[in-house]
Amino acid sequence: MRGPVMWLTIDREERRNAINAAVLEGLCDALARANRDTAVRAVVLTGAGTRAFCAGADLQSGTSFKFDYAAPYQGMANLFRQARQSTVPLIARINGACMAGGMGLMAMCDLAVASRQAVFGLPEVKVGVFPAQVLSVLGGLLPRRVLAEMCITGEPIDAAQALELRLVNRVSDDVDDSVDWLLARLLDKSPAAIRRGLYTMKKIEAMAFEESMAFTESQIGLFALTEDAAEGQLAFREKRKPQWSGR
């Protein structure tokens, strides 16, 4: 913890922060803790060192894509489900190569910032597989033809292209400057509004227009009932900074 921000670092620098069962278990446990604790205002996900954010599955194990086929759910998919349900903002700090399953970790986050040296790719076809699960979290972030090209050719894009495609929010020489910039503009806002707002955004993504409108009609009424809403509007009238309770 750094103040109200939980930092999650994949600490496998020698393996380019590749994903294994322990990494998945650690991330799932940490996200669960973050969403239980109202004192946690944001989660920053990154990789150790400067070479890689995450290189994807650890291919050296020889069992990267094998699991109990009798089990209807498995680790990576469950992590993506958990991120989709998170009402704590998730920020991906892309400090280097973001490949394969690493693209999924980046895409499951609400915001992403990258160093200028970062590269992004879906090279699974080069080892005879396909970024199947990653498509579920990446499909809404990239244009269809760009995504198809990355999946079918396995060729990467650089940070400048990622920014142009809006895959990331910001690119800079110092990735921590971008993280600090986002956190400074997040942490002084209403915790209650952000948590319920993320819940609302994620719920309506798969809804048809009229279903979405009906849902958000009820949600705006609930926003207005929070202590933060009353305090925010009072602070506006009194021309002062609000003192958020997070309720």
Backbone bond lengths (Angstrom), bond angles and torsions (degrees), N, CA, C in turn:
res aa  C-N    CA-C-N  psi(-1)  N-CA   C-N-CA  omega(-1)  CA-C   N-CA-C  phi
1 M - - - 1.457 - - 1.518 109.76 -
2 R 1.323 116.12 133.87 1.467 122.52 170.57 1.514 105.79 -119.58
3 G 1.337 114.91 94.13 1.460 118.92 -172.12 1.517 109.08 63.42
4 P 1.351 117.94 -129.77 1.464 120.17 -179.17 1.528 113.44 -87.79
5 V 1.328 117.52 10.09 1.466 121.61 -175.82 1.529 110.25 -109.70
6 M 1.328 115.85 125.86 1.460 121.28 175.47 1.531 108.26 -89.95
7 W 1.332 115.92 123.99 1.465 121.89 176.82 1.523 108.65 -102.61
8 L 1.314 116.65 124.48 1.456 122.65 177.20 1.529 108.18 -111.84
9 T 1.311 116.86 117.99 1.462 121.55 -178.28 1.525 109.58 -118.31
10 I 1.335 115.63 121.50 1.465 120.12 172.74 1.528 106.23 -73.71
11 D 1.310 116.40 110.58 1.467 121.08 -169.45 1.527 110.63 -102.89
12 R 1.338 115.36 65.54 1.471 121.32 177.42 1.531 108.28 -134.44
13 E 1.312 115.38 54.77 1.465 120.74 -173.16 1.522 112.14 -56.41
14 E 1.335 116.98 -36.71 1.466 120.16 -178.70 1.521 112.27 -66.71
15 R 1.335 117.55 -20.68 1.462 123.01 177.81 1.529 110.31 -109.77
16 R 1.296 116.92 23.34 1.476 122.39 -178.94 1.539 110.96 53.78
17 N 1.344 114.04 36.52 1.467 122.52 177.41 1.529 112.45 54.37
18 A 1.331 115.11 40.65 1.460 121.06 178.89 1.527 110.69 -68.98
19 I 1.310 114.38 155.11 1.462 121.68 -175.23 1.520 110.47 -87.74
20 N 1.332 115.80 130.45 1.463 121.15 168.80 1.525 108.30 -131.74
21 A 1.306 117.65 -175.23 1.462 121.32 -176.08 1.524 111.63 -61.00
22 A 1.342 116.88 -37.95 1.462 120.44 -179.11 1.529 111.31 -66.46
23 V 1.338 116.30 -38.49 1.466 119.97 177.51 1.524 110.08 -62.79
24 L 1.329 117.10 -47.41 1.464 120.47 179.96 1.528 111.21 -60.49
25 E 1.322 116.50 -44.22 1.467 120.21 -179.91 1.522 110.69 -63.48
26 G 1.338 116.78 -42.09 1.457 120.32 -179.98 1.512 112.41 -64.32
27 L 1.329 116.87 -42.77 1.468 120.20 179.76 1.526 111.27 -66.25
28 C 1.329 116.64 -42.68 1.473 119.60 179.01 1.528 111.23 -61.80
29 D 1.322 116.48 -44.59 1.468 120.55 -179.90 1.532 110.67 -62.96
30 A 1.332 116.35 -42.41 1.465 120.39 -177.63 1.526 111.22 -67.03
31 L 1.327 117.85 -41.83 1.472 119.63 178.59 1.517 111.06 -64.83
32 A 1.319 116.87 -37.26 1.465 119.93 176.88 1.525 110.59 -62.51
33 R 1.331 117.16 -43.40 1.468 120.64 178.66 1.524 110.81 -63.79
34 A 1.311 116.36 -42.73 1.464 120.17 -178.47 1.519 111.61 -61.18
35 N 1.327 116.80 -38.43 1.455 119.95 -177.13 1.523 112.91 -81.49
36 R 1.324 116.67 -14.34 1.473 119.73 174.29 1.517 112.15 -85.62
37 D 1.317 117.30 -22.55 1.461 122.46 -172.16 1.528 109.92 -106.26
38 T 1.326 116.67 109.51 1.463 119.86 -177.87 1.524 113.03 -68.47
39 A 1.335 117.27 -12.29 1.466 119.98 177.43 1.524 111.54 -75.16
40 V 1.332 117.57 -17.45 1.468 121.34 178.41 1.526 108.29 -82.56
41 R 1.322 116.78 117.03 1.458 121.45 -175.39 1.523 113.08 -97.83
42 A 1.327 117.47 -21.36 1.465 121.03 179.84 1.524 108.32 -162.11
43 V 1.334 114.60 158.07 1.461 121.82 175.58 1.522 107.70 -124.46
44 V 1.337 116.95 128.72 1.461 122.76 174.85 1.518 107.80 -107.90
45 L 1.328 116.72 123.78 1.461 122.59 -179.90 1.522 109.02 -108.68
46 T 1.330 117.43 128.68 1.461 120.90 -179.23 1.519 110.23 -151.21
47 G 1.338 115.64 -179.27 1.452 121.66 177.21 1.517 110.33 -119.29
48 A 1.318 116.02 155.54 1.471 120.81 179.90 1.523 110.68 -70.14
49 G 1.335 115.59 147.71 1.461 120.79 176.17 1.516 112.87 79.98
50 T 1.327 115.23 -160.24 1.470 120.83 -176.69 1.522 113.13 -124.42
51 R 1.341 117.96 -5.93 1.457 119.57 -175.94 1.523 112.67 -82.21
52 A 1.329 116.50 -36.48 1.461 118.63 -172.53 1.516 112.08 -146.70
53 F 1.319 115.16 139.50 1.463 122.26 164.83 1.521 107.73 -73.94
54 C 1.327 115.66 -57.04 1.460 121.94 175.51 1.521 108.18 -166.01
55 A 1.339 116.13 128.74 1.460 121.11 -177.56 1.521 112.93 -88.37
56 G 1.337 117.52 3.47 1.455 120.26 -178.11 1.509 111.27 97.75
57 A 1.343 115.84 -156.40 1.458 120.35 -178.16 1.530 110.66 -65.65
58 D 1.321 116.16 147.63 1.462 122.09 179.24 1.526 109.05 -78.99
59 L 1.321 116.68 97.50 1.463 121.56 -175.08 1.529 112.45 -70.98
60 Q 1.327 117.52 -18.31 1.462 120.14 -179.20 1.522 112.61 -67.11
61 S 1.317 116.50 -20.86 1.465 119.42 -178.88 1.521 112.13 -71.37
62 G 1.329 117.48 -26.05 1.460 121.20 -177.02 1.506 113.74 76.56
63 T 1.342 116.81 -0.88 1.469 120.23 -178.87 1.532 111.09 -127.90
64 S 1.331 116.48 24.13 1.460 120.98 -171.38 1.525 113.82 -58.30
65 F 1.315 117.19 -37.53 1.463 120.27 -174.64 1.527 111.67 -113.08
66 K 1.336 115.03 23.92 1.458 119.83 179.03 1.521 109.21 -113.41
67 F 1.318 115.72 138.58 1.457 120.37 177.49 1.515 107.88 -156.66
68 D 1.294 117.03 -177.25 1.470 121.73 179.91 1.521 108.26 -72.53
69 Y 1.333 116.98 104.61 1.459 119.99 -174.63 1.523 112.45 -71.36
70 A 1.326 117.50 -11.04 1.459 120.15 174.94 1.525 111.32 -79.64
71 A 1.348 116.78 -16.52 1.470 121.02 179.80 1.528 109.30 -84.72
72 P 1.332 118.04 125.43 1.468 120.01 -177.00 1.525 113.95 -71.49
73 Y 1.318 118.24 -20.06 1.456 122.04 179.23 1.519 109.22 -123.29
74 Q 1.336 116.47 151.30 1.463 119.17 176.79 1.525 109.96 -140.63
75 G 1.337 115.85 172.46 1.456 122.54 -163.66 1.515 116.92 -55.66
76 M 1.333 117.71 -52.16 1.463 120.28 -175.95 1.522 110.56 -64.53
77 A 1.331 116.35 -43.78 1.457 120.01 179.65 1.524 110.97 -62.36
78 N 1.325 116.68 -39.70 1.459 119.84 179.30 1.523 111.68 -66.13
79 L 1.339 117.55 -35.77 1.462 120.27 176.53 1.524 110.28 -63.73
80 F 1.331 117.63 -43.16 1.459 120.65 178.27 1.530 110.86 -63.27
81 R 1.323 116.60 -40.01 1.475 120.15 176.81 1.537 110.50 -61.51
82 Q 1.313 115.24 -42.91 1.459 120.03 -178.64 1.523 111.09 -64.80
83 A 1.334 116.97 -41.56 1.466 120.74 178.06 1.529 110.52 -63.73
84 R 1.334 117.12 -38.03 1.463 120.46 179.29 1.525 111.30 -63.72
85 Q 1.327 116.87 -30.94 1.463 120.81 -179.42 1.522 112.72 -88.01
86 S 1.330 117.67 -8.75 1.468 120.73 -176.42 1.525 111.29 -67.07
87 T 1.321 115.73 134.59 1.464 120.39 173.49 1.523 111.13 -107.77
88 V 1.323 116.51 9.14 1.464 122.40 169.92 1.529 106.87 -97.38
89 P 1.320 119.47 128.72 1.473 120.46 -179.77 1.526 111.89 -58.71
90 L 1.323 115.81 131.15 1.463 122.35 178.05 1.524 108.85 -106.99
91 I 1.322 116.65 126.65 1.465 122.15 -178.52 1.529 108.72 -118.24
92 A 1.332 116.92 122.18 1.458 121.40 175.86 1.526 109.26 -88.06
93 R 1.324 116.43 124.49 1.468 123.10 176.57 1.527 107.42 -102.66
94 I 1.322 116.82 97.48 1.460 121.70 -173.17 1.524 108.87 -88.69
95 N 1.316 115.72 100.16 1.464 122.14 -172.68 1.525 113.14 -99.28
96 G 1.336 117.74 6.32 1.457 120.92 -179.08 1.513 109.67 179.17
97 A 1.327 117.21 -143.53 1.462 121.38 -177.98 1.521 111.32 -63.90
98 C 1.312 115.37 131.42 1.465 122.80 178.15 1.525 106.25 -123.25
99 M 1.307 116.81 98.54 1.453 121.61 -169.69 1.528 112.44 -126.11
100 A 1.330 115.28 148.84 1.457 122.80 170.40 1.537 111.12 50.03
101 G 1.331 117.07 -119.08 1.460 119.60 179.34 1.508 113.27 -60.22
102 G 1.350 116.44 -24.87 1.464 119.40 174.38 1.514 111.55 -62.73
103 M 1.337 116.70 -32.94 1.468 120.49 174.85 1.522 110.35 -63.52
104 G 1.325 116.25 -34.26 1.457 119.64 176.60 1.513 111.93 -67.31
105 L 1.344 117.00 -42.13 1.465 120.37 177.64 1.520 110.48 -62.12
106 M 1.339 116.56 -41.45 1.464 120.69 177.47 1.524 110.62 -64.09
107 A 1.332 116.54 -45.24 1.461 120.65 -175.04 1.522 112.99 -70.10
108 M 1.323 118.11 -27.83 1.467 119.74 -179.78 1.523 111.35 -72.65
109 C 1.346 116.98 -15.96 1.465 120.88 179.90 1.531 110.37 -79.82
110 D 1.315 116.09 155.85 1.461 121.63 -179.09 1.524 111.96 -77.15
111 L 1.332 116.48 -31.05 1.459 122.53 -178.71 1.522 108.29 -136.85
112 A 1.333 116.43 155.38 1.460 119.87 178.69 1.519 109.83 -147.07
113 V 1.326 115.58 135.84 1.461 121.62 174.69 1.521 107.36 -126.79
114 A 1.333 116.15 149.96 1.461 119.59 -173.79 1.513 111.71 -137.16
115 S 1.329 114.79 150.80 1.459 120.15 170.14 1.527 108.15 -75.68
116 R 1.317 115.85 157.19 1.467 119.55 -178.43 1.536 111.53 -65.90
117 Q 1.320 117.42 -19.44 1.461 121.30 -179.36 1.529 112.84 -89.29
118 A 1.317 117.46 -2.57 1.462 120.67 -177.02 1.532 111.42 -67.95
119 V 1.326 115.62 148.26 1.462 121.68 173.36 1.529 107.89 -129.92
120 F 1.324 115.47 152.02 1.458 121.70 -174.63 1.525 108.87 -129.30
121 G 1.325 117.09 134.32 1.452 117.57 -178.93 1.515 113.99 -161.87
122 L 1.330 114.51 160.45 1.460 123.08 176.89 1.536 107.34 -124.76
123 P 1.335 117.63 76.33 1.467 121.42 -172.34 1.530 115.03 -86.72
124 E 1.327 118.09 14.73 1.464 120.42 -173.46 1.527 113.93 -55.09
125 V 1.356 117.12 -35.40 1.474 118.61 -178.53 1.528 111.58 -62.19
126 K 1.320 117.09 -21.35 1.465 120.24 -179.78 1.528 112.08 -72.29
127 V 1.338 116.92 -17.08 1.468 120.46 176.68 1.517 111.05 -118.28
128 G 1.346 116.70 18.56 1.454 120.68 171.37 1.512 116.78 84.37
129 V 1.324 117.99 14.83 1.462 120.94 175.62 1.527 109.21 -127.05
130 F 1.314 116.93 -169.10 1.468 121.36 -175.27 1.525 108.03 -144.03
131 P 1.343 118.73 147.40 1.476 121.28 -177.61 1.525 112.33 -75.73
132 A 1.325 116.34 61.04 1.465 121.41 -171.34 1.527 113.05 -61.76
133 Q 1.335 117.06 -57.42 1.462 119.27 -177.01 1.526 111.66 -65.75
134 V 1.320 116.09 -34.22 1.461 120.61 -179.65 1.523 111.18 -60.95
135 L 1.336 117.19 -30.91 1.471 120.50 -179.85 1.528 111.30 -59.05
136 S 1.327 116.73 -31.61 1.469 120.05 -177.12 1.518 112.79 -66.24
137 V 1.337 117.40 -28.48 1.466 119.92 179.89 1.523 112.47 -105.28
138 L 1.334 116.45 -17.85 1.466 120.55 -176.42 1.527 112.76 -96.26
139 G 1.330 116.67 -22.21 1.458 120.96 -173.37 1.514 115.31 -57.35
140 G 1.324 117.11 -33.26 1.456 119.84 -179.26 1.511 114.58 -85.23
141 L 1.348 117.45 -2.93 1.456 121.10 -175.35 1.524 113.57 -101.70
142 L 1.331 117.33 -25.79 1.459 121.25 -176.26 1.526 110.87 -118.58
143 P 1.325 118.31 147.18 1.463 120.76 173.10 1.534 109.95 -58.03
144 R 1.322 116.04 147.38 1.464 121.90 -174.35 1.527 112.36 -55.13
145 R 1.306 118.86 -44.66 1.460 120.83 -175.35 1.532 111.43 -73.66
146 V 1.318 116.93 -33.48 1.464 119.98 175.96 1.519 109.59 -65.50
147 L 1.324 116.43 -45.52 1.462 120.78 -179.95 1.523 110.62 -62.33
148 A 1.332 116.67 -43.24 1.468 120.07 179.23 1.530 110.98 -61.36
149 E 1.321 117.24 -43.12 1.464 120.67 179.73 1.522 110.86 -62.54
150 M 1.340 117.20 -43.85 1.462 120.04 -179.62 1.524 111.31 -64.80
151 C 1.338 116.98 -39.02 1.465 120.70 -179.34 1.522 112.12 -71.17
152 I 1.335 117.51 -41.15 1.461 121.80 -171.95 1.521 112.30 -82.75
153 T 1.329 117.14 -34.14 1.463 119.58 179.92 1.518 112.71 -93.30
154 G 1.324 116.99 -25.28 1.460 120.61 -176.86 1.506 114.06 73.65
155 E 1.350 117.36 8.46 1.456 120.67 -176.84 1.533 111.04 -85.02
156 P 1.338 117.66 142.44 1.470 121.01 -175.69 1.516 113.17 -85.68
157 I 1.327 115.47 169.36 1.459 123.00 170.38 1.526 107.78 -122.41
158 D 1.333 116.71 158.03 1.457 119.53 -179.57 1.530 110.49 -93.98
159 A 1.317 115.80 178.41 1.464 120.77 -175.69 1.522 112.04 -63.57
160 A 1.337 117.35 -37.50 1.462 120.45 179.66 1.522 110.62 -63.27
161 Q 1.330 117.15 -41.66 1.469 120.54 177.35 1.523 110.69 -66.72
162 A 1.324 116.85 -39.92 1.463 120.75 179.20 1.523 111.15 -60.94
163 L 1.335 116.34 -39.07 1.460 120.26 178.14 1.526 110.58 -68.70
164 E 1.312 116.71 -42.16 1.467 120.60 179.26 1.520 111.15 -61.78
165 L 1.321 117.01 -35.60 1.463 122.10 179.65 1.525 112.07 -83.23
166 R 1.336 117.49 -2.01 1.468 124.63 -178.55 1.529 112.35 64.62
167 L 1.332 115.46 26.44 1.456 119.57 174.36 1.519 110.53 -71.32
168 V 1.339 116.45 -28.78 1.464 122.69 176.44 1.525 108.74 -126.04
169 N 1.330 115.69 158.40 1.469 120.92 -179.35 1.516 112.98 -81.56
170 R 1.337 115.84 -38.87 1.466 120.32 -175.01 1.528 109.74 -147.70
171 V 1.334 115.99 148.74 1.464 123.05 173.56 1.525 107.27 -129.35
172 S 1.327 117.23 136.00 1.468 119.83 178.62 1.519 109.88 -153.59
173 D 1.323 116.23 165.11 1.459 120.76 176.47 1.523 110.97 -65.82
174 D 1.320 116.42 -32.90 1.460 121.79 178.44 1.524 107.97 -114.72
175 V 1.332 116.14 101.47 1.464 120.30 -175.02 1.527 111.53 -63.07
176 D 1.330 117.59 -28.54 1.464 119.56 -179.98 1.527 111.73 -69.20
177 D 1.325 117.54 -28.64 1.463 119.58 173.78 1.510 110.84 -60.62
178 S 1.328 116.46 -40.30 1.462 120.61 179.29 1.524 111.48 -68.45
179 V 1.328 116.29 -40.45 1.467 119.55 176.82 1.523 110.29 -61.49
180 D 1.331 116.70 -46.94 1.464 121.05 -179.97 1.522 111.24 -62.00
181 W 1.327 116.60 -39.13 1.467 121.11 179.55 1.524 110.34 -60.72
182 L 1.330 116.56 -46.31 1.471 120.15 179.51 1.525 111.82 -66.27
183 L 1.331 116.16 -45.68 1.463 119.46 -177.57 1.526 111.48 -62.92
184 A 1.336 116.66 -39.24 1.463 119.74 179.85 1.520 111.60 -61.32
185 R 1.324 116.76 -31.60 1.469 121.07 -178.23 1.518 112.82 -92.29
186 L 1.313 116.64 -6.62 1.463 122.19 177.93 1.525 111.83 -99.32
187 L 1.326 115.80 -43.37 1.455 120.11 -170.62 1.522 113.96 -71.63
188 D 1.343 118.24 -17.63 1.469 119.05 178.62 1.528 111.97 -93.88
189 K 1.326 117.29 6.64 1.459 121.38 179.21 1.525 110.84 -99.29
190 S 1.320 116.55 170.80 1.461 122.00 -175.88 1.526 112.07 -65.04
191 P 1.341 117.90 119.49 1.473 119.47 176.08 1.519 112.46 -61.64
192 A 1.331 116.94 -38.73 1.463 120.36 -179.13 1.523 110.95 -65.45
193 A 1.329 116.51 -43.15 1.462 119.93 -179.57 1.521 111.13 -64.99
194 I 1.325 117.44 -39.66 1.463 120.29 -179.10 1.521 110.88 -67.56
195 R 1.320 117.62 -45.64 1.466 119.71 -178.48 1.531 111.46 -64.07
196 R 1.323 117.17 -49.55 1.465 118.70 179.07 1.520 110.70 -69.83
197 G 1.328 117.41 -30.41 1.457 120.28 177.92 1.515 112.22 -65.89
198 L 1.342 117.12 -43.95 1.464 119.75 176.87 1.519 111.19 -63.61
199 Y 1.328 116.17 -39.93 1.467 120.66 175.98 1.522 110.03 -56.91
200 T 1.321 116.69 -46.40 1.466 121.49 -178.48 1.529 111.10 -65.57
201 M 1.330 117.37 -47.23 1.459 121.07 -179.78 1.527 111.49 -56.75
202 K 1.319 115.84 -45.56 1.466 119.62 -175.91 1.524 112.11 -72.17
203 K 1.330 117.40 -33.44 1.457 120.61 179.88 1.524 112.57 -67.39
204 I 1.334 117.25 -37.68 1.469 118.90 -173.15 1.531 112.97 -85.76
205 E 1.335 118.38 -6.45 1.464 120.23 -175.56 1.519 112.95 -57.45
206 A 1.319 117.29 -36.62 1.466 120.41 -176.77 1.530 112.45 -101.16
207 M 1.333 117.12 7.49 1.468 120.21 -177.12 1.521 111.79 -89.51
208 A 1.312 115.42 149.13 1.461 121.18 169.30 1.527 108.77 -69.94
209 F 1.333 116.93 163.52 1.460 121.10 -172.86 1.521 112.57 -55.98
210 E 1.319 119.37 -51.98 1.460 120.52 -175.23 1.525 111.43 -67.06
211 E 1.318 117.03 -37.49 1.465 120.62 175.59 1.526 109.89 -62.68
212 S 1.330 116.32 -42.59 1.457 121.32 178.22 1.527 111.30 -61.95
213 M 1.337 116.85 -43.83 1.457 120.02 -179.80 1.519 111.71 -63.65
214 A 1.325 117.06 -41.57 1.456 120.60 179.82 1.530 110.57 -63.88
215 F 1.328 115.74 -40.70 1.456 119.69 -179.95 1.524 111.25 -66.65
216 T 1.335 117.06 -45.72 1.466 119.61 -177.56 1.530 112.07 -71.98
217 E 1.323 117.58 -25.39 1.469 119.40 173.73 1.522 110.69 -59.39
218 S 1.334 116.09 -41.34 1.471 119.25 179.55 1.523 111.14 -75.18
219 Q 1.328 116.72 -35.40 1.460 119.88 -177.38 1.530 112.16 -65.60
220 I 1.315 118.18 -39.34 1.465 119.06 -177.62 1.526 110.63 -63.11
221 G 1.334 116.01 -31.63 1.465 119.27 175.67 1.515 112.02 -66.28
222 L 1.337 116.57 -36.28 1.461 120.56 179.11 1.524 111.72 -72.11
223 F 1.334 117.09 -38.08 1.466 120.24 174.44 1.533 109.97 -53.85
224 A 1.329 115.42 -45.47 1.460 120.55 -173.86 1.523 112.55 -68.31
225 L 1.333 117.92 -17.95 1.456 121.32 -178.26 1.526 113.18 -86.28
226 T 1.323 118.47 -7.11 1.459 120.45 -176.35 1.529 111.21 -77.76
227 E 1.340 114.99 155.67 1.467 120.69 174.74 1.530 110.71 -62.42
228 D 1.329 116.32 -36.53 1.464 119.50 179.70 1.526 111.45 -62.86
229 A 1.325 117.46 -37.45 1.464 120.15 179.45 1.524 110.55 -65.01
230 A 1.335 116.06 -42.79 1.469 119.60 178.95 1.538 110.32 -64.51
231 E 1.328 116.42 -44.14 1.459 120.99 -179.09 1.530 111.38 -67.01
232 G 1.317 117.33 -41.56 1.455 120.41 -178.85 1.516 112.47 -62.28
233 Q 1.320 116.60 -42.14 1.467 120.40 -179.86 1.523 112.02 -72.67
234 L 1.349 115.94 -35.36 1.460 119.30 176.42 1.530 110.24 -66.28
235 A 1.330 116.63 -43.23 1.470 120.95 178.97 1.531 110.54 -62.15
236 F 1.326 116.75 -37.03 1.465 120.82 177.84 1.527 110.31 -62.04
237 R 1.347 115.73 -45.06 1.468 119.55 -179.27 1.524 111.60 -68.41
238 E 1.332 116.28 -33.50 1.462 120.26 -178.34 1.528 112.63 -90.14
239 K 1.343 116.10 1.88 1.477 122.33 176.92 1.526 111.82 55.19
240 R 1.335 115.76 53.14 1.469 122.66 178.49 1.538 108.87 -141.15
241 K 1.327 114.92 169.11 1.455 119.14 176.79 1.529 109.70 -77.03
242 P 1.323 118.00 136.47 1.465 119.96 179.08 1.522 112.62 -70.12
243 Q 1.285 116.69 150.25 1.457 123.82 174.90 1.525 107.52 -109.09
244 W 1.310 116.44 95.53 1.465 120.83 -172.05 1.532 111.85 -74.44
245 S 1.317 116.18 139.59 1.468 121.45 172.86 1.523 110.76 -98.96
246 G 1.330 115.79 -19.03 1.468 119.50 -176.98 1.515 113.24 79.09
247 R 1.337 116.02 11.78 1.474 119.96 -179.87 1.532 109.38 -120.43
